[in-house]
Amino acid sequence: MASRTGFVYHEKFLEHDTGPGHPERSDRLRAITNHLKEVNLWQELQHLMIDEASEDWLLQAHSLEHNKYLRQACLQGLNILDAGDTHASRESYNAALLAVGGVLAAVDAVMNNLLQNVFCAIRPPGHHAERDKVMGFCLLNNVAIAARYAQRKHCADRILILDWDVHHGNGTQQIFYDDKSVMYISTHQYPFYPGTGSRGERGIGQGEGYTLNIPMFAGSGEEEFIEAFKEEIIPSIDNYRPDMILISAGFDAHKDDPLANLNLTEESFGLFTSMITDAASKYCNGRIVSVLEGGYNLKALALSVESHIRKLIA
């Protein structure tokens, strides 16, 4: 019997060219797709047809000026879009539109109960992109746009975003900081890039208490994360009772990742996934859309995605 787990991927994501030596490179997706085929998971997944997102949906999370700048910068062939680490090419804007469109197709699939959950193997990543700022390899905030899409197209009242990338998702936090209809939970190395994500950042106004940052010291591993899940993350989900869960699924907290100093393994991500699927089954009919963020050791990334997807299918 075919699984009820979907998969989003398109070769156009490879056309986002960050240049030689950049850690966020197209080989990341090649490593994932090749590995899933080797371990016979590829054919178990439901592969979604996707199209570029319309500008209207981008503007639910980004300013008009941000979108205009991004489109024109890529059209002009600018290679560096910020202070230095966010690289792009002529094809990057269209790749980013397609990445967002893929995540929106995933939201449609789970909100219409066609699939239980979906993993989106997309790039460029998104969680550092603020309302009006590219940053940290990120052009458009895929999960933030998806949250607004779920609310406005599918009438979801409460969206929970869990971000386990090793870097704090400053962009996602900023976009929803005063909004209680989206709860943002992040585990991340701290202090570390991008400098945000302290315990004291809890939201403002209507959103106060709906941002939960769980900083991890360098060297932390599975034991510390499991404690955070049991003591804080799962109870927060129990209290919030979301209509859908979005995961900013970065795998750069793996012990072999070159950009950070946490000590998770591929099995760790499987454990986290099982806990989240159990919670999702209680409150939102199992609806999860998981979106690739970081992860820069190709072998560790591929193994971690495999572990994650196996638990989504289970």
CORMOMO-V767375 format. One record per pair of residues at least 4 apart in sequence whose ideal C-beta (glycine too) atoms are under 7 Angstrom apart, sorted by sequence separation. I is the first residue (numbers start at 1). J is the second residue. If there is no record, write none. Layout:
BEGIN
i;j
I;J
I;J
END
This chain:
BEGIN
i;j
18;22
26;30
27;31
28;32
29;33
30;34
31;35
32;36
33;37
34;38
35;39
41;45
53;57
55;59
58;62
62;66
64;68
65;69
66;70
67;71
68;72
69;73
70;74
71;75
72;76
80;84
82;86
88;92
91;95
92;96
93;97
94;98
95;99
96;100
97;101
98;102
99;103
100;104
101;105
102;106
103;107
104;108
105;109
106;110
107;111
108;112
129;133
134;138
141;145
142;146
143;147
144;148
145;149
146;150
147;151
148;152
149;153
150;154
165;169
169;173
170;174
171;175
172;176
173;177
188;192
197;201
203;207
204;208
207;211
216;220
220;224
222;226
223;227
224;228
225;229
226;230
227;231
228;232
229;233
230;234
232;236
233;237
234;238
235;239
236;240
264;268
267;271
268;272
269;273
270;274
271;275
272;276
273;277
274;278
275;279
276;280
277;281
279;283
280;284
297;301
298;302
299;303
300;304
301;305
302;306
303;307
304;308
305;309
306;310
307;311
308;312
309;313
310;314
36;41
37;42
53;58
59;64
62;67
73;78
81;86
109;114
110;115
129;134
130;135
134;139
140;145
151;156
196;201
203;208
228;233
229;234
237;242
252;257
264;269
281;286
18;24
36;42
109;115
110;116
129;135
150;156
163;169
176;182
202;208
203;209
280;286
295;301
18;25
80;87
81;88
110;117
128;135
190;197
202;209
203;210
252;259
253;260
280;287
59;67
73;81
79;87
110;118
128;136
151;159
176;184
190;198
203;211
216;224
252;260
255;263
280;288
58;67
79;88
109;118
128;137
129;138
150;159
163;172
188;197
202;211
253;262
255;264
277;286
295;304
78;88
79;89
128;138
129;139
201;211
254;264
255;265
127;138
129;140
161;172
173;184
186;197
253;264
254;265
277;288
14;26
55;67
106;118
125;137
126;138
129;141
147;159
172;184
201;213
254;266
276;288
77;90
124;137
125;138
74;88
106;120
124;138
126;140
127;141
147;161
199;213
214;228
14;29
73;88
75;90
124;139
126;141
198;213
13;29
74;90
126;142
127;143
197;213
199;215
103;120
126;143
169;186
198;215
74;92
102;120
143;161
168;186
197;215
214;232
251;269
290;308
74;93
103;122
9;29
102;122
122;142
168;188
212;232
161;182
167;188
71;93
159;181
163;185
166;188
290;312
70;93
99;122
158;181
159;182
160;183
161;184
162;185
163;186
164;187
165;188
166;189
173;196
9;33
99;123
157;181
170;194
212;236
288;312
99;124
167;192
178;203
190;215
167;193
168;194
170;196
177;203
178;204
180;206
190;216
144;171
167;194
177;204
178;205
179;206
180;207
183;210
184;211
185;212
186;213
187;214
188;215
189;216
96;124
144;172
168;196
173;201
178;206
179;207
186;214
188;216
95;124
143;172
168;197
178;207
187;216
189;218
247;276
141;171
151;181
177;207
180;210
136;167
141;172
144;175
176;207
245;276
92;124
138;171
141;175
177;211
266;300
277;311
147;182
245;280
269;304
273;308
277;312
127;163
135;171
259;296
266;303
270;307
274;311
7;45
127;165
173;211
187;225
257;295
258;296
266;304
269;307
270;308
273;311
6;45
7;46
103;142
107;146
111;150
225;264
245;284
257;296
258;297
269;308
273;312
5;45
6;46
7;47
8;48
10;50
100;140
130;170
244;284
257;297
267;307
270;310
3;44
5;46
128;169
130;171
187;228
221;262
234;275
242;283
243;284
247;288
249;290
254;295
256;297
266;307
270;311
3;45
6;48
8;50
52;94
58;100
100;142
104;146
107;149
127;169
128;170
129;171
219;261
220;262
221;263
222;264
237;279
241;283
242;284
245;287
249;291
252;294
3;46
57;100
96;139
99;142
103;146
107;150
111;154
128;171
131;174
218;261
220;263
221;264
222;265
225;268
229;272
244;287
245;288
246;289
247;290
248;291
249;292
250;293
251;294
252;295
254;297
257;300
2;46
53;97
96;140
127;171
130;174
131;175
219;263
247;291
249;293
250;294
251;295
252;296
256;300
52;97
100;145
104;149
111;156
127;172
130;175
226;271
234;279
246;291
248;293
250;295
52;98
216;262
222;268
229;275
237;283
254;300
53;100
57;104
92;139
225;272
50;98
53;101
86;134
185;233
52;101
86;135
251;300
51;101
86;136
251;301
254;304
50;101
53;104
85;136
86;137
88;139
185;236
50;102
82;134
85;137
86;138
81;134
82;135
251;304
251;305
50;105
48;105
183;240
48;106
136;194
135;194
249;308
19;79
48;109
70;134
22;87
66;131
66;132
128;194
65;132
19;87
63;131
18;87
46;115
62;131
63;132
70;139
48;118
61;131
62;132
162;233
189;260
17;89
189;261
16;89
189;262
17;91
16;91
15;91
16;92
172;248
160;237
62;140
16;95
169;248
15;95
61;141
160;240
12;94
13;95
58;140
158;240
160;242
12;95
61;144
158;241
159;242
162;245
165;248
61;145
158;242
159;243
166;250
13;98
60;145
158;243
159;244
160;245
161;246
162;247
163;248
164;249
165;250
12;98
13;99
157;243
164;250
166;252
58;145
61;148
156;243
159;246
161;248
165;252
166;253
10;98
33;121
57;145
60;148
156;244
32;121
60;149
164;253
166;257
10;102
29;121
57;149
60;152
8;102
29;123
150;244
166;260
8;103
28;123
166;262
8;105
8;106
24;123
147;246
6;106
146;246
24;125
6;109
143;246
143;248
16;123
16;124
164;272
6;115
13;122
5;115
8;118
13;123
4;115
5;116
7;118
4;116
5;117
6;118
7;119
8;120
9;121
5;118
8;121
24;137
7;121
8;122
61;175
162;276
127;248
167;294
165;293
166;294
165;294
111;244
110;244
146;289
143;291
142;291
127;293
125;292
125;293
117;286
120;289
122;291
125;294
116;286
120;290
122;292
117;288
118;289
119;290
120;291
121;292
113;285
117;289
120;292
117;290
111;287
110;287
110;289
107;289
106;289
103;289
103;291
119;308
119;309
119;312
117;312
23;259
41;306
28;295
31;298
35;302
39;306
41;309
32;301
44;313
28;298
31;301
32;302
36;306
27;298
31;302
35;306
23;296
28;301
32;305
5;309
5;312
5;313
3;313
END
